[in-house]
Amino acid sequence: MWCPGCGNGVVAMSMCRAIERLGLDMDKVIHVAGIGCAAVAHWYTTFTALQTAHGRALASATGIKFANPDLTVVVTMGDGDAAAIGGNHLIHACRRNIDVTAIVYNNFNYGMTGGQVGPTTPLGSFASSAPYGNAEPPFDICRLAEAAGATYVARGAVYYVKELISLIERGIRHKGFSLIDAVTPCVTVFGRRNKLGTPGDMFKAQRKFTVSVEKARDMSPEELEGKLIRGVLVEKDAPEFTEEYAKIIAQAQGRGE
Amino acid sequence: MTKAKIALMKGNEACAEGAIAAGVRFFAGYPITPSNEIATIMSQRLPQVGGKFIQMEDEIGSLGAAIGAALTGIKVMDATSGPGFSLKLENLGLAAMVEVPLVLINVQRVGPSIGMATSPAQGDVMQARYGSHGDYGIIVVSPSSVQEMFDLTIRAVDLSERFRVPVILLADQVVGHMRERLVLPPYEEIETAYRTEPSGPPQAYLPYRGDERGVPPIAKFGSPYHWYANSSSHGEDSFQATSDYAISKKLIERLTNKIENNKKEITEVREEFLDDAKIVIVAYGCTARSARGAVLKAREEGIKAGFFRPIVIWPVPDEELGQVADTARTIIVPEMNMGQYVHPVREAACGKAKVVSLSKVGGLAISSNEILEKIREVAKSG
C-alpha cells in the first residue's frame, strides 16, 4: 500500500513493537484509524480495528474507551486527518484527558490525494494545491496538543526508530490522553515536489531539521528556528476522564464518596 | 409482579425513559433545540443505571462516539434536531456501512438551515432516508404521541439490534414538547433484541456475511473475534475491496436488501375505516393526530373517509398502501413540508388512486379543520 521509501511502515512497526513490549492482551487492543496514508496502518495489523470517516477517529476512539475502559485504544491519523478536518476532535480529546493514545503520522502534506497543502506544511513549501508555495504558517501539533491539555506529548521521527518505539510505549503506558507526533517522509509527492532527494536523503534530513529535547535545552531560539524538537515534551498526571466518570456513576447510584 | 405506572410527561422525557427501559446504556449528544431534554435527562438517568453519558464537542463527534461505544457491545443512542441532523449524516452513512446498531432521534424543527428552532416541521423525511451519500438501507420510525415516544424508542432499539442498522426516530417539536399521560410498564418486563454474536472459531468469523435475512453477526470489540469495522468497501471477511466491483455490488445490495426484503418484520401501520373509504388520509407523526380527527368529523358528515398511518415510514409499507389504493378513489397526504412522503405514497398507489398533497410549511401544525376542508373539497369534486 505504501510507496517505496515511505516512512509510514516504520511508524506502524514502532507501534507494534511498543505494544509487544508492553505485553498487552491482543484481544483488548483496539486500533482506530481515520482516512489517509497513515490510516491504512490497520491493514497491516491483526488488532480489531475501526476505520472511521476522515477526521473522526478520535471521536469514535473516545466512545470505545469510555464504553469499555478495559480496552487499550490506539489511534492512527495523518496530519490533515488529525489537525485539519479532525482538529476539533483533537483539541477536545486533549482537554478531556481520556486514556487514548494518538499517533499522528506527520508527513507535511496530504499524500493519498496527491500532495495537497496541509496544516503542517511548512511556509513556502510546494504542494499540488500550493503551486506557488504555501502562504500559510503551519501548526506545531505538539504545542497545539499541550495547549489543549494533553497530559503526554512527544515527538519522534522515523530516522530515530528506537526512540520512536520508546515514545509510543511510554504514551500507551501513560494514564490519560497521549499524543505522539511521528515525523515521516512522504517521498513520492512532498519530497519530489520540493526536490528533497532520495528516500535515504529524506530520512537523513531528519538529523538536520529535528533536535532532541536534551540538545535543544542548550540551544538559542535562533539556533532552534525551523527545527522540530524530539522526545517527551509533556508528561504530567491529571484526572483521567473515564475514572472521573466512574465517580459520577458511584455518586448517581448513591455510593458516592 | 410490579405494576405499570401512570405518568404525565413531555415527549422528549418519554423518549429518554424509553431508552433506559430498552437497555440503552450510552448516550452521546450535543446541545440543540428542540431535542435538548433528551440529552439532559440521559445525563441524569444513565449513571443511575450504571450507564454513560457524554456531551461531545460537536454533532459529528457525538454520533462518532456513539458508534465507537456501540461496537463494544452496548446499546447506544444520540439525539438531535434539523441542523444537527445534517451534520450527523456523515456518520449515519458510516453506521449503515459498518453496520452498527444505534438509535438516532431527530426532533424535527423548521428548516432549511437554522430555520425556526422552536417550531415543528416534517421537512427531514427524505433526508432521513436518503441523506448520506451512496446507497444503503435504513429504518425510520414516526411517533405521534408521548406514549409512542416511549414505545417507539423501545421498538427502534429492538429493530437496530435485529438488523444491525442505525434506526432513526423521526419525531417533531409538537410530539417532543407536548405533555400527555402515558403508561410505563415495569421495565423488567420490556424485552428488546440483542444483536447476534458470532460463534465458532474466531479465525472463521466473517463479520460481513449475512444470515438468511442478510444480517451478519457482530462481535464485541475486545472479544477474541478480531475484525475490521470497515468504512471502505469490503468483502465478507471485512478486508478492503476498493477495486473489486463484484464485491462492492454485493455489499451495497445486501445493505439495502436486509431492510427492503424484510418488511414483514419491520412494517407497522394503523388502519381505520378503510373498508368503505373512498377518500383516505395517509399521515404520520404529529400530523396523524389532526388527520384522524378530520376523518372522524368527515364520517359524522357522512363522507366515507378512511385513515392510514405508517408508523415505520421507511421502508415504505408499499404493499399496504397498494391495498388502500385498490379501494380508495383519492388519497390525501397532509404533511408539514412542501410534499415529501406524498412521493412514495404516489409510487405505491401506482395510478390506482389519485394521490394529492396537502402541504403546510412555516412552523404551524396542520389542524383537523384544514384537513377536513380538503376532504370536503375532494368529496364534492366526486
Boltz contact constraints between the chains, C-beta under 6 A:
constraints:
  - contact:
      token1: [A, 27]
      token2: [B, 224]
      max_distance: 6.0
  - contact:
      token1: [A, 28]
      token2: [B, 222]
      max_distance: 6.0
  - contact:
      token1: [A, 30]
      token2: [B, 221]
      max_distance: 6.0
  - contact:
      token1: [A, 46]
      token2: [B, 226]
      max_distance: 6.0
  - contact:
      token1: [A, 48]
      token2: [B, 221]
      max_distance: 6.0
  - contact:
      token1: [A, 48]
      token2: [B, 226]
      max_distance: 6.0
  - contact:
      token1: [A, 48]
      token2: [B, 227]
      max_distance: 6.0
  - contact:
      token1: [A, 49]
      token2: [B, 228]
      max_distance: 6.0
  - contact:
      token1: [A, 50]
      token2: [B, 229]
      max_distance: 6.0
  - contact:
      token1: [A, 51]
      token2: [B, 230]
      max_distance: 6.0
  - contact:
      token1: [A, 51]
      token2: [B, 231]
      max_distance: 6.0
  - contact:
      token1: [A, 53]
      token2: [B, 90]
      max_distance: 6.0
  - contact:
      token1: [A, 53]
      token2: [B, 94]
      max_distance: 6.0
  - contact:
      token1: [A, 56]
      token2: [B, 64]
      max_distance: 6.0
  - contact:
      token1: [A, 59]
      token2: [B, 61]
      max_distance: 6.0
  - contact:
      token1: [A, 59]
      token2: [B, 64]
      max_distance: 6.0
  - contact:
      token1: [A, 59]
      token2: [B, 65]
      max_distance: 6.0
  - contact:
      token1: [A, 60]
      token2: [B, 64]
      max_distance: 6.0
  - contact:
      token1: [A, 60]
      token2: [B, 67]
      max_distance: 6.0
  - contact:
      token1: [A, 60]
      token2: [B, 68]
      max_distance: 6.0
  - contact:
      token1: [A, 62]
      token2: [B, 65]
      max_distance: 6.0
  - contact:
      token1: [A, 63]
      token2: [B, 65]
      max_distance: 6.0
  - contact:
      token1: [A, 63]
      token2: [B, 68]
      max_distance: 6.0
  - contact:
      token1: [A, 63]
      token2: [B, 69]
      max_distance: 6.0
  - contact:
      token1: [A, 64]
      token2: [B, 68]
      max_distance: 6.0
  - contact:
      token1: [A, 64]
      token2: [B, 72]
      max_distance: 6.0
  - contact:
      token1: [A, 66]
      token2: [B, 52]
      max_distance: 6.0
  - contact:
      token1: [A, 67]
      token2: [B, 26]
      max_distance: 6.0
  - contact:
      token1: [A, 67]
      token2: [B, 69]
      max_distance: 6.0
  - contact:
      token1: [A, 67]
      token2: [B, 72]
      max_distance: 6.0
  - contact:
      token1: [A, 67]
      token2: [B, 74]
      max_distance: 6.0
  - contact:
      token1: [A, 68]
      token2: [B, 72]
      max_distance: 6.0
  - contact:
      token1: [A, 68]
      token2: [B, 222]
      max_distance: 6.0
  - contact:
      token1: [A, 71]
      token2: [B, 222]
      max_distance: 6.0
  - contact:
      token1: [A, 88]
      token2: [B, 57]
      max_distance: 6.0
  - contact:
      token1: [A, 88]
      token2: [B, 58]
      max_distance: 6.0
  - contact:
      token1: [A, 89]
      token2: [B, 61]
      max_distance: 6.0
  - contact:
      token1: [A, 92]
      token2: [B, 57]
      max_distance: 6.0
  - contact:
      token1: [A, 248]
      token2: [B, 47]
      max_distance: 6.0
  - contact:
      token1: [A, 249]
      token2: [B, 47]
      max_distance: 6.0
  - contact:
      token1: [A, 252]
      token2: [B, 47]
      max_distance: 6.0
  - contact:
      token1: [A, 252]
      token2: [B, 48]
      max_distance: 6.0
